[in-house]
Amino acid sequence: MARKTFFSFHFERDSWRAGQVRNSGLFKGDKAGFIDKADWEEVKRKGDQAIKSWINKQLEGTSTTVVLIGSETSERKYVGYEIEQSAKRGNGLIGVYIHRVKDVNGRTDAKGKNPFENWYYERNGKNVYFSELYPTYDWVNDNGRENLGKWIEAAAKKAGK
């Protein structure tokens, strides 16, 4: 089954790494589709509300959101908004650490904080953090090239999509 998947990441810092993940040919057997952020710079010039509207439109019809986690991802305003909106829509969510993916200059980066630690649901008077509910993987160590399609499918099924 094809999955329309939204990829969330720190555009300025990690777009090269995100591109390596998106263009890796990993969906050969899974037929999963996804949305990229190619128009980010143009949208960004229009301001905060335009960015949020663009994100909301990109999330339409998606079943999963993959947060590509780099060194500074957890602190990014719009990554937080994308996680929040994905959860409100009932999307399956997963995080994939990409700090070991080499950038355009062949360098890796420091491992960033799990952004799911910034968000929680309140259940029975207790905060249940997204990091307790949504899995994270490492693109390099967990063989993302072979497994991302499976991770996406599992997250969508867990979300009932």
C-alpha positions in Angstrom: 0.0 0.0 0.0 1.4 3.4 -0.9 1.9 5.8 2.0 1.9 9.5 1.6 4.5 10.6 4.1 5.6 14.0 5.3 9.3 14.5 6.1 10.0 17.0 8.8 13.6 18.3 9.3 15.7 21.4 10.0 15.8 22.7 6.4 18.8 25.0 6.6 21.1 22.6 8.5 20.0 19.2 7.3 18.5 19.5 3.8 21.5 17.7 2.2 21.2 14.8 4.7 17.4 14.7 4.2 17.9 14.6 0.5 20.2 11.6 0.9 17.4 9.8 2.8 14.6 10.8 0.4 16.6 10.0 -2.7 18.2 6.8 -1.5 15.9 4.5 -3.6 14.7 2.8 -0.4 11.1 2.6 -1.5 11.8 0.0 -4.3 9.5 -2.6 -2.8 7.3 -0.5 -0.5 5.8 2.0 -3.1 5.7 4.6 -0.4 5.4 8.2 -1.6 6.5 11.3 0.3 6.4 15.1 0.2 9.6 17.1 0.3 10.3 20.8 1.2 11.7 22.0 -2.1 9.6 25.2 -1.9 10.7 26.1 1.6 12.7 29.3 0.8 9.9 30.8 -1.1 7.3 30.0 1.5 9.6 31.3 4.3 9.7 34.7 2.8 5.9 35.1 3.2 6.0 34.9 7.0 4.8 32.7 9.9 1.2 32.2 8.9 2.1 31.4 5.3 4.5 28.8 6.6 1.9 27.2 8.9 -0.6 27.2 6.1 1.9 25.6 3.7 2.7 22.9 6.3 -1.0 22.2 6.9 -1.5 21.8 3.2 1.5 19.5 2.8 0.1 17.3 5.7 -3.2 16.8 3.9 -3.8 13.2 3.1 -0.6 11.9 4.8 -0.7 8.8 7.0 2.8 9.2 8.5 5.3 11.9 9.5 9.0 11.1 9.6 11.0 13.5 11.7 14.6 13.4 10.4 16.6 14.2 13.5 19.8 16.2 13.2 21.9 18.1 15.6 19.4 21.0 16.1 16.1 19.6 15.0 14.4 19.4 18.4 14.8 23.2 18.8 13.2 24.2 15.5 9.9 26.1 15.7 8.4 24.6 12.6 9.5 21.1 13.3 7.6 21.4 16.5 4.6 22.7 14.7 4.8 19.8 12.2 5.0 17.2 15.0 2.0 18.9 16.8 -0.1 19.0 13.6 0.8 15.5 12.7 -0.3 14.2 16.1 -3.6 16.2 15.9 -4.3 14.5 12.5 -3.6 11.1 13.9 -0.6 10.5 11.7 1.8 7.7 12.6 5.1 9.3 13.8 8.6 8.1 13.8 12.0 9.8 14.3 15.1 8.9 12.3 18.5 10.2 13.4 20.5 11.4 10.5 23.5 12.9 12.2 25.7 10.1 10.9 24.7 10.7 7.3 27.5 12.7 5.6 26.7 16.2 4.4 27.8 17.8 1.1 31.4 18.1 2.5 31.5 14.5 3.7 31.1 15.4 7.4 28.8 13.9 10.0 27.3 15.9 12.9 26.6 15.6 16.6 23.6 13.6 17.7 20.7 15.9 18.5 18.0 15.6 21.2 14.9 13.6 20.5 12.3 16.2 19.5 9.5 13.9 20.8 10.7 14.7 24.3 9.2 18.2 23.7 5.6 17.1 23.3 3.2 15.1 25.4 -0.4 14.1 25.8 -2.1 14.4 29.2 -3.6 11.0 30.2 -5.1 10.4 33.6 -3.4 13.5 35.1 0.0 12.3 33.9 2.1 13.7 31.0 2.9 10.9 28.5 5.7 12.2 26.3 5.7 11.4 22.6 9.2 9.9 23.1 7.4 7.1 25.1 4.9 6.5 22.3 6.8 7.0 19.0 9.9 5.1 18.0 13.2 6.5 16.8 15.7 4.8 14.6 19.2 5.6 13.4 19.5 5.8 9.6 23.0 4.4 9.6 23.0 1.9 12.6 19.5 0.6 11.9 20.0 0.3 8.1 17.4 2.9 7.2 18.0 2.3 3.5 16.5 -1.1 3.9 14.0 -0.5 6.7 12.4 3.0 6.4 9.5 1.7 4.3 8.8 -0.9 7.0 9.1 1.7 9.8 6.6 3.9 7.9 4.2 1.1 7.4 4.3 0.0 11.0 3.7 3.6 12.2 0.7 4.1 9.9 -0.8 0.8 11.0 -0.2 1.7 14.7 -2.1 4.9 14.1 -4.9 3.0 12.4 -4.3 4.4 8.9 
